[in-house]
Amino acid sequence: MVPARERVTVKLYDNRRLYRPARGRYVTLDEVIALAHDGAEITVQDAQSGADMTAFVLSRSPTGH
């Protein structure tokens, strides 16, 4: 569980791996979706260009969320 409205930044790499710099570890798409459902403000950035990839990544939810 994350505090409501916590800002969480995730980096998306070319190999489609998701990295959470604040925690220093890779995360799964399910973990990112769970953070969003817990009320965190999720931002997903392309690791090289810095482009906003949030909508693209969150729309890929394998569990249909």
C-alpha positions in Angstrom: 0.0 0.0 0.0 1.2 3.5 -0.8 0.2 6.8 0.7 -2.6 8.4 -1.3 -1.4 10.6 -4.1 2.2 9.5 -3.8 4.1 10.3 -7.0 5.7 7.2 -8.5 8.0 7.4 -11.5 8.8 4.4 -13.5 11.3 4.1 -16.3 10.5 2.0 -19.4 13.5 0.5 -21.1 13.9 -0.7 -24.7 13.4 -4.3 -23.6 10.1 -3.3 -22.1 11.4 -3.7 -18.5 10.0 -1.3 -16.0 12.4 0.2 -13.4 11.4 2.1 -10.3 14.4 4.4 -9.5 13.2 5.4 -6.1 13.3 1.8 -5.0 16.3 0.8 -7.1 14.6 -2.2 -8.6 12.7 -3.5 -11.6 8.9 -3.9 -11.1 6.3 -5.8 -13.0 3.4 -4.3 -14.8 1.1 -5.8 -12.2 3.0 -4.0 -9.5 2.6 -0.7 -11.4 -1.2 -1.3 -11.9 -1.5 -2.1 -8.1 0.2 1.2 -7.2 -2.2 3.0 -9.5 -5.2 1.2 -7.9 -3.8 2.1 -4.4 -4.0 5.8 -5.4 -0.5 6.6 -6.5 0.1 9.1 -9.3 2.0 7.0 -11.8 4.3 8.4 -14.4 6.1 6.1 -16.9 8.9 7.7 -18.9 10.9 6.3 -21.7 14.3 5.8 -20.2 16.2 7.2 -23.2 13.9 10.0 -24.6 12.0 10.9 -21.4 8.8 10.7 -23.4 5.6 10.1 -21.4 4.6 6.4 -21.8 2.1 6.3 -19.0 -1.1 5.7 -21.1 0.7 3.1 -23.3 2.0 1.1 -20.3 -1.2 1.2 -18.2 -3.3 0.2 -21.2 -1.2 -3.0 -21.5 -2.6 -4.4 -18.2 -2.7 -8.2 -18.6 -5.4 -8.5 -15.9 -7.8 -6.2 -17.7 -7.7 -3.3 -15.1 
